[in-house]
Structure formats: C-alpha cells, structure tokens
Amino acid sequence: MRTYPIPFNEEARLRSLFAAPGLRAENDAVFEVICEATRKLLDCPIAHISVVEDDTQWYKAVVGIELERMPKDNSFCAHTIMSNEPLVVPDLSKDPRFKRHPMVAKGGPEARYYAGVPLVLSSGQRFGSLCGLDLVPHDTPTDQQMAVLADLGKAVVAALEGVPPKPAVQTEDEEAKTTFITLIGHELRTPLTILCGSLQLLEATADSGVNPKLMRGARKSTEQLVRLVEAVIAFSDASTGELRLNERRCELRDLFAEITDLQLPGSDGILKSVSLDESSLAQLILLDPEQIKIALNALALNAINHGGQDIKVGARPDAEGNIELYVTDNGNLGEHVELAKLYEPFVVGGDINHRGTQGGLGLGLPLTRKLVELHGGDFEVRSEPDITSAIIRLPVWRTEIA
C-alpha cells in the first residue's frame, strides 16, 4: 500500500498548484539561494524545494544532491503538506511512520533527518515544502531556526507568485466547495432514508417484539447523521475544502461497538442486523475515531440498504501487518456497478450528480475513500460470488505509535 496520506481537498489543491504562475520546471537562481540558506540554517548537506503533484514529486531547486522526479511513495514532503505546521523528524529510522520508508530503510539512501515547512500559496493551498535533509540524526532545531525556515518558505512563495512576502490570503475554491457540499448532501440522505423506514415499521409493528431493536437502530442512524454534521462543522475549512484529523489511540473493537447491534430495514423492507466477526482483532491504533466511525457506519448502512442478510464487521492484519477494517455481506453487486469507478474522486459506479439513494452501493463510498486516504490508507471493494467486502486498510505504523 502507499506510504503517504492524501489531503481531503486534493482536487482543489492540485488545481491551485497547476494554476500557480511560477511553478514550472525552469529554475531561477533565487530558489537555489534559498536552498543554500536552508542548508546552512539547519546544518544539513541537502536542501530542496519540492512540488508535490498527484502521483509524483519534483523539485524547483535542489542543493547538495541530484534528484529527479520521483513517486510520492519516496516523498517525505507528501506528509509535510498535510498541515500548515512544520514537520521535523530528528531520526527517521526511529519514527514508526517512516522507518519502513524506501528512502530510510536499508538499500535506499538511508535518510535520517528531515526538517521542512509547507509552502502555502495565496489561495491557501499547500503545494510542496522547503526542507533540509541529512543522512545522520540531528537534535531538534530551535524555535528560532524554524521561524527563519518559515520565513524562507514565504520567500519561496513570494518569488513564485511575483508578490512581496505576506500572509496567505485565502480565496474560495467554489468548485471544490460545491463538490464537497454535493457529496455531503448525498451522504446525509442514506441515514435519513433508513430513519424514515424504521419509523414506518415502528408504526406498523407497534405491538411486536422488534420495536426496541428498531428504535435503537433509528437512534444510532440519527447519531451517525449528527456525527457527520459535527465533523463537517468542526474540522472543515470552507475556503479550501480541507478536513483535518483529530487523532488519538483507541481500541479497534470500540470502533465497531456502535454498529454491531444495528437492526434496520434495507431498501427492500427486510429487517437486517450487523454482527462482529468472532475472529476480529483486538488492538490499539492511532486514528481519528469519529472520522473512521463515519466511514464504517456508511459502509454498514450501505450493506443494510443494498447487501445480503449476513452482515459482519471486524478487523484483521494483512500479510504486511497493515490493519484491515472490513464490512462484508453475502450479497452480490449489480451488473451496472463499475468497480473501477468506485476509486475515482466523487464517483460511485457513475457520476455522483446522477445517483439516487435507492441503488448500487450507496453514496458513502466516495466520502469513505477520502477519509481513509486522509489517514494514509487504502479503500477497496471486493466482489466475489455471494460475498461483497468493503475494506479499509490502514498502515501498520498506526499500531506502533507510543
């Protein structure tokens, strides 16, 4: 699996990057001068200005080493662009996020020290970083050193955009905002549809024994809606379409606690329930539990709404030690669903703007994919005879953070 996270607002970020007037391969002496200053400031043999695109990273300027365009799997700066804060790693080989990294592990350059600041365009989007590298560990740089590095980063952006250094003025990316709101609007319909179906069944079966379970399912579906709305309000930056993680260590099985006793009617009116796989892994993991719960709930609701009767959730390690969170059911995908389309931005087996809430795989998949990629993970849907699996794969380092 990949070794880097993907920003939630990646499409908008790339549009801003490609529109920046100075971001072209032709170099300018000013950028090499800034890299030389960075190298001296951090006492590093290597410094560069990186440009992080969709699948690759290239360099506006490099001193101390020759570097060609490389895949993002070989990039440290793909991590730096995830926030406006500097990224400093005194010893990459001792950091669970990077110790298996191809630039750190044996057989590669065996990089050890990294200190970089994100480069922020006037649009508010981060396109790359200014950083120093060394093949030996370093002490953590001082606050004054990092403040100077941040100023040098602003000088890079000013030189690229042709304006004096100044705080970034954020401008709205209306297309990103519209797409984000469209996606969220569609996703809100699924729990609301199930809630309405539950209430209708409650009215029809007022004297039967399923009422408590249906009421509990309706409550949990409503809670899912509340969490989704709160996540948008709390973590979404409306000007850039950005979503940020609020990470903490939590027990894997706790992530499933709220969905394993769901009992709700599907779109066919048949009552279905979700159970925890008895072999499910129990382990602590670092993540944003609210965002992962949103993803898992979306997958569980999709299975209830469109899948088979036997729905299970759980966690397991893969062959490389990465953690797989899965939702499986004994149903089959419709022939109209194109699996390849599921992994495209804001697409669920077809254009999201032409999807309803009563068919296919549901509309939680694009949001789930982006939340998982924000965690540095992969999302996959597997279709086999009489079983459909939705799998969230998270990198092994998330289980190794102390």
C-alpha positions in Angstrom: 0.0 0.0 0.0 1.0 3.6 -0.3 3.3 5.3 2.3 1.7 8.7 2.3 -1.6 10.3 3.2 -3.7 12.3 0.7 -5.3 15.6 1.6 -9.1 15.6 1.7 -9.1 18.6 -0.6 -6.6 17.0 -3.1 -8.5 18.0 -6.2 -8.7 21.7 -5.2 -5.1 21.6 -4.1 -3.9 20.3 -7.5 -6.0 23.0 -9.3 -4.2 25.7 -7.3 -0.8 24.1 -7.9 -1.2 23.9 -11.7 -2.5 27.5 -11.8 0.5 29.0 -9.9 2.4 31.1 -12.5 5.9 30.3 -11.2 5.5 26.5 -10.8 7.3 25.3 -13.9 10.5 23.3 -14.4 12.6 26.3 -15.4 14.8 27.3 -12.5 15.7 30.6 -11.1 18.8 31.5 -9.1 16.8 32.9 -6.2 15.4 29.4 -5.4 18.9 27.9 -5.2 20.0 30.8 -2.9 17.1 30.0 -0.6 18.0 26.3 -0.6 21.6 27.2 0.3 20.4 29.4 3.2 18.2 26.5 4.4 21.2 24.1 4.3 23.3 26.5 6.3 20.5 27.3 8.7 19.8 23.6 9.6 23.4 22.4 9.2 22.3 19.9 6.6 24.2 18.7 3.4 20.9 18.6 1.4 18.1 21.1 0.9 15.3 21.4 -1.7 12.1 23.0 -2.7 9.6 20.3 -3.6 6.4 20.4 -5.6 4.0 17.6 -4.7 1.7 16.6 -7.5 -0.9 13.8 -7.7 1.4 10.8 -8.1 4.8 12.3 -8.2 7.1 14.9 -6.6 9.6 17.1 -8.4 12.0 19.9 -7.4 12.0 23.5 -8.1 15.6 23.7 -6.7 18.0 21.2 -5.0 21.4 21.7 -3.5 23.7 19.0 -2.1 22.4 16.1 -4.2 21.0 15.4 -7.7 17.3 14.5 -7.6 14.9 13.6 -10.4 11.1 13.5 -10.4 10.1 10.6 -8.0 7.0 8.8 -7.0 5.2 10.1 -3.9 5.9 6.8 -2.2 9.5 8.2 -1.9 8.4 11.6 -0.6 8.6 13.0 2.9 7.0 16.2 1.7 3.8 14.5 1.0 3.4 14.3 4.8 4.5 17.9 5.2 1.7 19.3 3.1 -0.9 17.7 5.4 -1.0 20.8 7.7 0.4 24.3 8.0 2.8 23.2 10.7 6.4 22.3 10.2 7.4 18.6 10.0 10.6 17.8 12.0 11.9 14.2 12.4 15.2 14.0 14.3 15.7 10.4 13.4 13.5 8.9 10.6 14.6 5.4 11.4 13.0 5.6 14.8 9.7 7.1 13.7 7.0 4.4 13.1 5.7 6.5 10.2 9.0 6.4 8.3 11.2 3.5 9.4 9.9 1.4 6.5 10.0 4.3 4.1 12.0 3.5 0.9 14.3 6.5 1.5 15.0 5.4 5.1 15.2 1.6 5.0 18.3 -0.4 4.2 19.0 -0.5 0.5 18.0 3.2 -0.1 19.8 6.5 0.7 19.1 5.7 4.4 18.0 9.3 5.2 17.8 10.1 8.9 17.0 13.7 9.5 14.2 15.8 8.0 13.0 19.3 8.8 10.6 21.1 6.4 7.9 23.7 6.3 4.9 23.6 4.0 4.7 26.1 1.1 1.3 27.8 1.1 0.0 29.6 -2.0 -2.1 32.8 -1.6 -5.1 30.5 -2.4 -4.5 28.8 1.0 -3.5 25.6 -0.7 -0.2 23.8 0.1 1.8 22.7 -2.9 5.1 21.4 -1.5 7.8 22.2 1.1 11.2 23.8 1.8 13.2 21.3 3.7 16.6 20.2 4.8 17.8 16.5 4.8 20.7 14.6 6.3 21.9 11.0 6.4 22.6 11.2 10.2 20.3 12.1 13.0 20.1 15.7 14.4 18.9 17.3 17.5 15.5 19.1 17.2 16.1 22.6 15.7 15.4 25.6 17.8 12.2 27.7 17.6 14.3 30.5 16.1 15.7 28.2 13.4 12.2 27.0 12.5 10.9 30.6 12.4 13.6 31.6 10.0 12.8 28.5 7.9 9.2 29.5 7.8 10.2 33.0 6.6 12.3 31.4 3.9 9.3 29.4 2.8 7.2 32.5 2.5 10.0 34.0 0.3 9.7 30.9 -2.0 6.0 31.5 -2.4 6.5 35.3 -3.0 9.1 34.6 -5.7 6.8 32.1 -7.4 3.8 34.3 -7.3 5.7 37.5 -8.0 4.5 39.4 -5.0 6.1 40.6 -1.8 6.1 38.2 1.2 2.8 38.5 3.1 0.4 36.2 5.0 -1.6 33.9 2.7 -4.9 35.4 1.7 -7.3 32.5 1.3 -9.7 32.6 -1.6 -12.6 30.3 -2.1 -12.4 27.4 -4.5 -16.1 27.4 -5.4 -15.8 24.2 -7.4 -14.3 22.3 -4.5 -16.8 23.7 -2.1 -19.7 22.8 -4.4 -18.4 19.2 -4.9 -17.9 18.8 -1.2 -21.4 20.0 -0.3 -22.9 17.8 -3.0 -21.1 14.8 -1.6 -22.1 15.5 1.9 -25.7 16.3 0.8 -26.0 12.9 -0.8 -24.4 11.1 2.1 -26.9 12.7 4.5 -29.8 11.1 2.7 -28.8 7.5 3.5 -29.2 7.6 7.3 -32.3 9.8 6.9 -33.9 7.3 4.5 -33.2 4.4 6.9 -34.5 6.5 9.8 -37.8 7.1 7.9 -38.1 3.4 7.1 -37.5 2.5 10.7 -40.2 4.9 11.9 -42.7 3.5 9.4 -42.0 -0.1 10.6 -42.4 1.1 14.2 -45.9 2.3 13.4 -46.8 -0.9 11.6 -45.4 -3.2 14.3 -46.2 -1.3 17.5 -47.2 -4.4 19.4 -44.4 -6.8 18.2 -41.1 -7.7 19.8 -38.9 -5.9 17.3 -39.7 -2.4 18.5 -36.8 -1.9 20.9 -34.3 -3.0 18.3 -35.8 -0.8 15.6 -35.8 2.2 18.0 -32.2 1.5 18.8 -31.3 1.3 15.1 -33.2 4.5 14.4 -31.3 6.3 17.2 -27.9 5.0 16.0 -28.7 6.1 12.5 -29.6 9.5 13.8 -26.4 9.7 15.8 -24.5 8.8 12.6 -26.1 11.9 11.0 -25.2 14.1 13.9 -21.5 12.9 13.9 -21.3 13.6 10.2 -22.7 17.1 10.5 -20.5 17.8 13.6 -17.4 16.6 11.7 -18.1 19.0 8.8 -18.6 21.9 11.2 -15.6 21.2 13.5 -12.9 20.1 11.0 -13.9 21.5 7.6 -12.2 24.7 6.3 -14.9 26.0 3.9 -12.4 28.2 2.0 -10.1 25.4 0.9 -12.4 22.3 1.3 -9.9 20.9 3.8 -10.6 18.4 6.5 -8.2 17.7 9.4 -7.8 14.7 11.7 -8.2 14.7 15.4 -6.2 11.6 16.2 -5.9 9.6 19.3 -5.2 6.0 20.3 -8.3 3.8 20.6 -9.2 0.1 20.7 -10.2 -1.4 17.4 -13.2 -3.2 18.7 -14.6 0.1 20.2 -14.9 1.4 16.6 -17.5 -1.3 15.9 -19.4 -1.1 19.2 -22.0 1.3 17.8 -22.8 -0.6 14.7 -22.7 -4.3 15.8 -26.2 -4.2 17.3 -27.8 -2.3 14.4 -31.1 -3.8 13.3 -32.7 -1.9 10.5 -34.8 -2.4 7.3 -33.0 -2.4 4.0 -34.3 -0.7 0.8 -36.2 -3.9 0.2 -38.0 -3.6 3.5 -36.3 -6.7 5.0 -35.0 -6.4 8.6 -31.2 -6.8 8.8 -28.6 -6.8 11.5 -24.9 -6.3 11.8 -22.7 -8.6 13.9 -19.0 -8.6 15.0 -16.8 -11.2 13.4 -15.7 -13.5 16.3 -12.1 -13.6 14.9 -11.9 -9.8 14.9 -8.5 -8.4 16.1 -8.3 -6.5 19.4 -5.6 -3.9 19.3 -4.8 -0.2 20.0 -4.5 2.0 16.9 -3.9 5.7 16.3 -6.6 7.4 14.2 -9.4 9.9 14.2 -12.2 7.6 15.7 -15.0 10.0 14.7 -14.0 10.0 11.1 -13.4 6.3 10.9 -16.8 5.7 12.6 -18.4 7.8 9.9 -16.7 5.7 7.3 -17.6 2.4 9.0 -21.2 3.5 9.6 -21.5 4.5 5.9 -20.3 1.0 4.9 -22.6 -0.8 7.3 -25.6 1.3 6.2 -24.8 0.5 2.6 -24.7 -3.2 3.4 -28.0 -3.0 5.2 -29.6 -0.9 2.4 -28.2 -2.8 -0.6 -26.4 -6.0 0.6 -27.3 -9.5 1.7 -28.7 -10.7 5.0 -25.5 -11.9 6.7 -23.5 -8.7 7.5 -20.3 -8.8 9.6 -17.7 -6.3 10.6 -14.3 -6.8 12.0 -10.5 -6.1 11.9 -7.6 -8.2 10.9 -3.9 -7.8 9.9 -2.9 -8.3 6.3 0.3 -10.1 5.2 2.4 -7.0 5.8 1.0 -6.2 9.2 -1.3 -3.4 8.0 -4.7 -3.3 9.6 -7.9 -4.1 7.6 -11.3 -2.9 8.9 -13.9 -4.7 6.9 -17.7 -4.9 6.3 -18.9 -8.0 4.5 -22.3 -9.2 3.4 -23.5 -12.2 1.4 -24.9 -10.2 -1.4 -23.8 -9.6 -5.0 -23.1 -6.3 -6.7 -25.4 -5.3 -9.6 -24.0 -5.7 -13.1 -24.4 -2.0 -13.6 -21.8 -1.2 -11.0 -18.3 -0.5 -12.3 -15.8 -1.4 -9.6 -13.0 0.7 -11.2 -15.3 3.8 -10.9 -15.5 3.5 -7.2 -12.0 4.7 -6.7 -12.3 7.9 -8.8 -12.9 11.2 -6.9 -16.6 11.7 -6.0 -17.8 8.8 -8.2 -19.9 5.8 -7.1 -20.1 3.5 -10.0 -21.1 6.6 -12.1 -21.4 10.4 -11.8 -22.5 11.3 -8.3 -24.8 14.0 -9.6 -26.9 11.4 -11.3 -27.1 8.9 -8.4 -30.1 8.3 -6.2 -30.3 6.8 -2.8 -32.0 3.5 -3.7 -29.5 1.6 -5.8 -26.0 0.3 -6.3 -23.6 0.6 -3.4 -24.9 3.8 -1.9 -23.2 7.1 -1.6 -20.9 6.6 1.4 -18.1 5.2 -0.7 -16.5 8.4 -2.1 -16.5 10.0 1.4 -15.1 6.8 2.9 -12.4 6.7 0.3 -11.3 10.2 1.1 -11.4 9.8 4.9 -9.3 6.6 4.6 -6.7 8.3 2.2 -6.5 11.2 4.7 -5.3 8.6 7.2 -2.7 7.4 4.7 -4.7 4.2 4.0 -6.4 2.4 1.1 -10.1 1.7 0.4 -11.2 -1.3 -1.6 -14.4 -3.1 -2.6 -14.1 -6.7 -3.5 -16.9 -8.6 -5.2 -16.9 -12.4 -5.2 -19.7 -14.9 -5.7 -22.2 -14.4 -2.8 -19.9 -12.1 -0.9 -19.2 -8.4 -1.1 -16.4 -6.9 1.1 -15.6 -3.2 1.7 -12.1 -2.9 3.2 -10.4 0.0 4.9 -6.7 -0.7 5.1 -4.6 1.4 7.5 -0.8 1.4 7.6 0.9 -0.7 10.3 2.7 2.3 11.8 -0.6 3.4 13.3 -0.4 0.5 15.7 3.2 1.3 16.7 2.8 4.9 17.9 3.5 5.0 21.6 
